[in-house]
């Protein structure tokens, strides 16, 4: 005689609505009593202090531009007359001490022909005298005719 297998029954869901409501109420109290006091404590801390006493790193973007000009001058050589444009120059600090510079140079060869070349320069300030070229490292240089 074959034994009959009872049909599968769904789990009893009599209290599932109450459990859902209890879970939502518990999350509400957890957020108000634990999460929000922690967030408010972090916001009120010195981590977000923008007062004049906060340490602010010096903006060296114009100094980075001048060093990029020297790196371009070294790359192109001294055989040609170079005129660097300043009105379209841009320099950004992309990380602590690392700068991206975009500008152009007009190069004149022996025949007098002038060619405009755009350049992008990526330099890193390594510390020390910021006017000294040896304290800046060339990370990348791209020169293209426009």
C-alpha positions in Angstrom: 0.0 0.0 0.0 1.4 3.3 -1.1 1.5 6.0 1.5 -0.2 9.2 0.6 2.0 12.4 0.7 0.0 15.2 2.2 -0.3 18.2 -0.1 2.2 21.0 0.7 0.9 23.7 2.8 1.8 27.4 2.6 3.4 28.7 5.7 1.0 30.3 8.1 0.8 34.1 7.4 -1.6 35.1 10.0 0.8 37.5 11.7 2.8 38.8 8.7 1.0 42.1 8.5 1.7 42.8 12.2 5.3 41.8 11.7 5.7 44.2 8.8 4.3 47.1 10.8 6.5 46.2 13.8 9.5 46.1 11.5 8.7 49.6 10.0 8.2 51.1 13.5 11.5 49.6 14.7 13.4 51.1 11.7 11.8 54.5 12.4 13.0 54.4 16.0 16.4 53.1 15.0 16.9 56.0 12.6 15.7 58.6 15.0 17.6 57.3 18.1 20.8 56.0 16.5 21.5 57.1 13.0 20.4 60.8 13.2 22.3 61.6 16.4 25.4 60.0 14.8 25.0 62.1 11.6 24.4 65.3 13.6 27.5 64.6 15.7 29.6 64.3 12.6 28.2 67.4 11.0 28.9 69.5 14.2 32.4 68.2 14.5 35.5 69.9 13.2 35.6 67.7 10.1 33.4 70.2 8.3 34.9 73.3 9.8 35.4 76.0 7.2 36.4 78.7 9.6 39.4 81.0 9.0 41.5 78.8 11.4 41.1 75.8 9.2 44.1 74.6 7.2 43.7 75.8 3.6 46.3 74.8 1.1 47.8 77.5 -1.1 46.6 77.8 -4.7 49.6 77.2 -6.9 47.8 77.0 -10.2 49.5 80.0 -11.7 52.9 78.7 -10.6 52.0 75.4 -12.1 51.2 77.2 -15.4 54.7 78.9 -15.4 56.4 75.6 -14.8 54.4 73.9 -17.6 55.5 76.7 -19.9 59.1 75.8 -19.0 58.4 72.1 -19.6 56.9 72.9 -23.0 59.9 75.2 -23.8 62.3 72.3 -22.9 60.3 69.8 -25.1 60.1 72.0 -28.2 63.7 73.2 -27.9 65.3 76.6 -28.2 65.7 76.5 -32.0 62.4 78.3 -32.6 60.8 81.5 -31.4 58.0 80.7 -28.9 55.1 83.0 -27.9 53.0 81.6 -25.1 49.3 82.6 -24.9 48.1 83.7 -21.5 44.5 84.8 -22.2 43.2 81.2 -22.9 45.4 79.5 -20.2 43.6 77.5 -17.6 45.0 75.6 -14.6 43.2 73.4 -12.1 44.3 71.6 -9.0 43.0 68.1 -9.5 44.5 66.6 -6.3 46.7 67.6 -3.5 49.6 69.3 -5.2 48.8 67.9 -8.6 47.8 70.4 -11.4 46.4 70.2 -14.9 47.3 73.1 -17.2 45.8 73.9 -20.6 47.2 76.6 -22.9 48.8 77.2 -26.2 52.1 78.3 -27.8 52.8 80.0 -31.1 55.9 78.5 -32.6 57.8 80.4 -35.4 60.4 78.4 -37.4 63.4 79.7 -39.4 61.2 80.6 -42.4 59.0 82.8 -40.3 55.9 80.5 -40.5 53.9 80.6 -37.3 52.1 77.5 -36.0 49.7 77.5 -33.0 50.1 74.4 -30.8 47.8 73.6 -27.9 49.3 71.9 -24.9 48.1 70.1 -21.8 50.4 69.6 -19.0 50.1 67.5 -15.8 52.5 68.5 -13.0 53.0 67.5 -9.4 54.4 69.8 -6.7 56.7 67.8 -4.6 57.5 70.3 -1.9 60.1 72.9 -1.1 60.6 76.2 -3.0 57.6 76.4 -5.3 59.5 78.6 -7.8 62.3 76.0 -8.2 61.6 73.8 -11.3 63.3 70.8 -9.6 60.4 70.8 -7.0 57.9 70.1 -9.8 57.5 66.7 -11.5 56.2 66.5 -15.1 53.5 63.7 -15.0 52.4 64.1 -18.6 52.6 66.5 -21.5 50.6 66.6 -24.7 51.3 69.1 -27.5 49.2 69.2 -30.7 48.9 71.6 -33.6 45.6 73.3 -33.8 
